[in-house]
Amino acid sequence: MKLHINGQQVDVPDTIRTVVELLAHFDLSDKMLVVEHNAAILHKEDHAGAELAEGHKIEIVHFVGGG
């Protein structure tokens, strides 16, 4: 399946159906990031229910701490 992730077209396995599975595929924890799915910012509790399909647009933004 082809997704647009952070502005680039990326092929991901067809077995990936949700944002949670996508993050796991890339070994990402949702602790310090925000996910935008087709121009809608997702709350962490919505990641499991956010289904992916061919051509969907995903933005993953990592937070960096400092002080």
MODELLER restraints for C-alpha pairs under 7 A, 6 or more apart:
rsr = mdl.restraints
at = mdl.atoms
rsr.add(forms.Gaussian(group=physical.xy_distance, feature=features.Distance(at['CA:1:A'], at['CA:11:A']), mean=5.57, stdev=0.5))
rsr.add(forms.Gaussian(group=physical.xy_distance, feature=features.Distance(at['CA:1:A'], at['CA:12:A']), mean=5.41, stdev=0.5))
rsr.add(forms.Gaussian(group=physical.xy_distance, feature=features.Distance(at['CA:1:A'], at['CA:13:A']), mean=6.11, stdev=0.5))
rsr.add(forms.Gaussian(group=physical.xy_distance, feature=features.Distance(at['CA:1:A'], at['CA:14:A']), mean=5.31, stdev=0.5))
rsr.add(forms.Gaussian(group=physical.xy_distance, feature=features.Distance(at['CA:1:A'], at['CA:54:A']), mean=5.47, stdev=0.5))
rsr.add(forms.Gaussian(group=physical.xy_distance, feature=features.Distance(at['CA:2:A'], at['CA:9:A']), mean=6.42, stdev=0.5))
rsr.add(forms.Gaussian(group=physical.xy_distance, feature=features.Distance(at['CA:2:A'], at['CA:10:A']), mean=5.54, stdev=0.5))
rsr.add(forms.Gaussian(group=physical.xy_distance, feature=features.Distance(at['CA:2:A'], at['CA:11:A']), mean=4.55, stdev=0.5))
rsr.add(forms.Gaussian(group=physical.xy_distance, feature=features.Distance(at['CA:2:A'], at['CA:12:A']), mean=6.30, stdev=0.5))
rsr.add(forms.Gaussian(group=physical.xy_distance, feature=features.Distance(at['CA:2:A'], at['CA:54:A']), mean=5.38, stdev=0.5))
rsr.add(forms.Gaussian(group=physical.xy_distance, feature=features.Distance(at['CA:2:A'], at['CA:55:A']), mean=5.78, stdev=0.5))
rsr.add(forms.Gaussian(group=physical.xy_distance, feature=features.Distance(at['CA:3:A'], at['CA:9:A']), mean=5.66, stdev=0.5))
rsr.add(forms.Gaussian(group=physical.xy_distance, feature=features.Distance(at['CA:3:A'], at['CA:10:A']), mean=5.36, stdev=0.5))
rsr.add(forms.Gaussian(group=physical.xy_distance, feature=features.Distance(at['CA:3:A'], at['CA:11:A']), mean=6.45, stdev=0.5))
rsr.add(forms.Gaussian(group=physical.xy_distance, feature=features.Distance(at['CA:3:A'], at['CA:54:A']), mean=5.99, stdev=0.5))
rsr.add(forms.Gaussian(group=physical.xy_distance, feature=features.Distance(at['CA:3:A'], at['CA:55:A']), mean=4.87, stdev=0.5))
rsr.add(forms.Gaussian(group=physical.xy_distance, feature=features.Distance(at['CA:3:A'], at['CA:56:A']), mean=5.31, stdev=0.5))
rsr.add(forms.Gaussian(group=physical.xy_distance, feature=features.Distance(at['CA:3:A'], at['CA:57:A']), mean=6.15, stdev=0.5))
rsr.add(forms.Gaussian(group=physical.xy_distance, feature=features.Distance(at['CA:4:A'], at['CA:10:A']), mean=6.00, stdev=0.5))
rsr.add(forms.Gaussian(group=physical.xy_distance, feature=features.Distance(at['CA:4:A'], at['CA:55:A']), mean=6.37, stdev=0.5))
rsr.add(forms.Gaussian(group=physical.xy_distance, feature=features.Distance(at['CA:4:A'], at['CA:56:A']), mean=6.17, stdev=0.5))
rsr.add(forms.Gaussian(group=physical.xy_distance, feature=features.Distance(at['CA:4:A'], at['CA:57:A']), mean=4.66, stdev=0.5))
rsr.add(forms.Gaussian(group=physical.xy_distance, feature=features.Distance(at['CA:4:A'], at['CA:58:A']), mean=5.96, stdev=0.5))
rsr.add(forms.Gaussian(group=physical.xy_distance, feature=features.Distance(at['CA:5:A'], at['CA:57:A']), mean=6.08, stdev=0.5))
rsr.add(forms.Gaussian(group=physical.xy_distance, feature=features.Distance(at['CA:5:A'], at['CA:58:A']), mean=4.74, stdev=0.5))
rsr.add(forms.Gaussian(group=physical.xy_distance, feature=features.Distance(at['CA:5:A'], at['CA:59:A']), mean=5.66, stdev=0.5))
rsr.add(forms.Gaussian(group=physical.xy_distance, feature=features.Distance(at['CA:6:A'], at['CA:58:A']), mean=6.26, stdev=0.5))
rsr.add(forms.Gaussian(group=physical.xy_distance, feature=features.Distance(at['CA:6:A'], at['CA:59:A']), mean=4.68, stdev=0.5))
rsr.add(forms.Gaussian(group=physical.xy_distance, feature=features.Distance(at['CA:6:A'], at['CA:60:A']), mean=6.45, stdev=0.5))
rsr.add(forms.Gaussian(group=physical.xy_distance, feature=features.Distance(at['CA:16:A'], at['CA:22:A']), mean=6.08, stdev=0.5))
rsr.add(forms.Gaussian(group=physical.xy_distance, feature=features.Distance(at['CA:17:A'], at['CA:51:A']), mean=5.53, stdev=0.5))
rsr.add(forms.Gaussian(group=physical.xy_distance, feature=features.Distance(at['CA:17:A'], at['CA:52:A']), mean=5.20, stdev=0.5))
rsr.add(forms.Gaussian(group=physical.xy_distance, feature=features.Distance(at['CA:18:A'], at['CA:47:A']), mean=7.00, stdev=0.5))
rsr.add(forms.Gaussian(group=physical.xy_distance, feature=features.Distance(at['CA:18:A'], at['CA:48:A']), mean=5.94, stdev=0.5))
rsr.add(forms.Gaussian(group=physical.xy_distance, feature=features.Distance(at['CA:18:A'], at['CA:49:A']), mean=6.58, stdev=0.5))
rsr.add(forms.Gaussian(group=physical.xy_distance, feature=features.Distance(at['CA:18:A'], at['CA:50:A']), mean=5.40, stdev=0.5))
rsr.add(forms.Gaussian(group=physical.xy_distance, feature=features.Distance(at['CA:18:A'], at['CA:51:A']), mean=4.43, stdev=0.5))
rsr.add(forms.Gaussian(group=physical.xy_distance, feature=features.Distance(at['CA:18:A'], at['CA:52:A']), mean=5.39, stdev=0.5))
rsr.add(forms.Gaussian(group=physical.xy_distance, feature=features.Distance(at['CA:19:A'], at['CA:47:A']), mean=5.17, stdev=0.5))
rsr.add(forms.Gaussian(group=physical.xy_distance, feature=features.Distance(at['CA:19:A'], at['CA:48:A']), mean=6.21, stdev=0.5))
rsr.add(forms.Gaussian(group=physical.xy_distance, feature=features.Distance(at['CA:19:A'], at['CA:50:A']), mean=5.81, stdev=0.5))
rsr.add(forms.Gaussian(group=physical.xy_distance, feature=features.Distance(at['CA:19:A'], at['CA:51:A']), mean=6.72, stdev=0.5))
rsr.add(forms.Gaussian(group=physical.xy_distance, feature=features.Distance(at['CA:19:A'], at['CA:52:A']), mean=6.94, stdev=0.5))
rsr.add(forms.Gaussian(group=physical.xy_distance, feature=features.Distance(at['CA:20:A'], at['CA:47:A']), mean=5.44, stdev=0.5))
rsr.add(forms.Gaussian(group=physical.xy_distance, feature=features.Distance(at['CA:20:A'], at['CA:48:A']), mean=5.23, stdev=0.5))
rsr.add(forms.Gaussian(group=physical.xy_distance, feature=features.Distance(at['CA:23:A'], at['CA:29:A']), mean=6.82, stdev=0.5))
rsr.add(forms.Gaussian(group=physical.xy_distance, feature=features.Distance(at['CA:32:A'], at['CA:62:A']), mean=5.95, stdev=0.5))
rsr.add(forms.Gaussian(group=physical.xy_distance, feature=features.Distance(at['CA:32:A'], at['CA:63:A']), mean=5.44, stdev=0.5))
rsr.add(forms.Gaussian(group=physical.xy_distance, feature=features.Distance(at['CA:33:A'], at['CA:60:A']), mean=6.75, stdev=0.5))
rsr.add(forms.Gaussian(group=physical.xy_distance, feature=features.Distance(at['CA:33:A'], at['CA:61:A']), mean=5.36, stdev=0.5))
rsr.add(forms.Gaussian(group=physical.xy_distance, feature=features.Distance(at['CA:33:A'], at['CA:62:A']), mean=4.34, stdev=0.5))
rsr.add(forms.Gaussian(group=physical.xy_distance, feature=features.Distance(at['CA:33:A'], at['CA:63:A']), mean=5.71, stdev=0.5))
rsr.add(forms.Gaussian(group=physical.xy_distance, feature=features.Distance(at['CA:34:A'], at['CA:60:A']), mean=5.89, stdev=0.5))
rsr.add(forms.Gaussian(group=physical.xy_distance, feature=features.Distance(at['CA:34:A'], at['CA:61:A']), mean=5.23, stdev=0.5))
rsr.add(forms.Gaussian(group=physical.xy_distance, feature=features.Distance(at['CA:34:A'], at['CA:62:A']), mean=6.67, stdev=0.5))
rsr.add(forms.Gaussian(group=physical.xy_distance, feature=features.Distance(at['CA:35:A'], at['CA:41:A']), mean=6.00, stdev=0.5))
rsr.add(forms.Gaussian(group=physical.xy_distance, feature=features.Distance(at['CA:35:A'], at['CA:42:A']), mean=5.78, stdev=0.5))
rsr.add(forms.Gaussian(group=physical.xy_distance, feature=features.Distance(at['CA:35:A'], at['CA:58:A']), mean=6.94, stdev=0.5))
rsr.add(forms.Gaussian(group=physical.xy_distance, feature=features.Distance(at['CA:35:A'], at['CA:59:A']), mean=5.73, stdev=0.5))
rsr.add(forms.Gaussian(group=physical.xy_distance, feature=features.Distance(at['CA:35:A'], at['CA:60:A']), mean=4.77, stdev=0.5))
rsr.add(forms.Gaussian(group=physical.xy_distance, feature=features.Distance(at['CA:35:A'], at['CA:61:A']), mean=6.50, stdev=0.5))
rsr.add(forms.Gaussian(group=physical.xy_distance, feature=features.Distance(at['CA:36:A'], at['CA:42:A']), mean=5.87, stdev=0.5))
rsr.add(forms.Gaussian(group=physical.xy_distance, feature=features.Distance(at['CA:36:A'], at['CA:58:A']), mean=5.59, stdev=0.5))
rsr.add(forms.Gaussian(group=physical.xy_distance, feature=features.Distance(at['CA:36:A'], at['CA:59:A']), mean=4.96, stdev=0.5))
rsr.add(forms.Gaussian(group=physical.xy_distance, feature=features.Distance(at['CA:36:A'], at['CA:60:A']), mean=6.54, stdev=0.5))
rsr.add(forms.Gaussian(group=physical.xy_distance, feature=features.Distance(at['CA:37:A'], at['CA:57:A']), mean=5.93, stdev=0.5))
rsr.add(forms.Gaussian(group=physical.xy_distance, feature=features.Distance(at['CA:37:A'], at['CA:58:A']), mean=4.81, stdev=0.5))
rsr.add(forms.Gaussian(group=physical.xy_distance, feature=features.Distance(at['CA:37:A'], at['CA:59:A']), mean=6.72, stdev=0.5))
rsr.add(forms.Gaussian(group=physical.xy_distance, feature=features.Distance(at['CA:38:A'], at['CA:56:A']), mean=6.18, stdev=0.5))
rsr.add(forms.Gaussian(group=physical.xy_distance, feature=features.Distance(at['CA:38:A'], at['CA:57:A']), mean=4.93, stdev=0.5))
rsr.add(forms.Gaussian(group=physical.xy_distance, feature=features.Distance(at['CA:38:A'], at['CA:58:A']), mean=6.30, stdev=0.5))
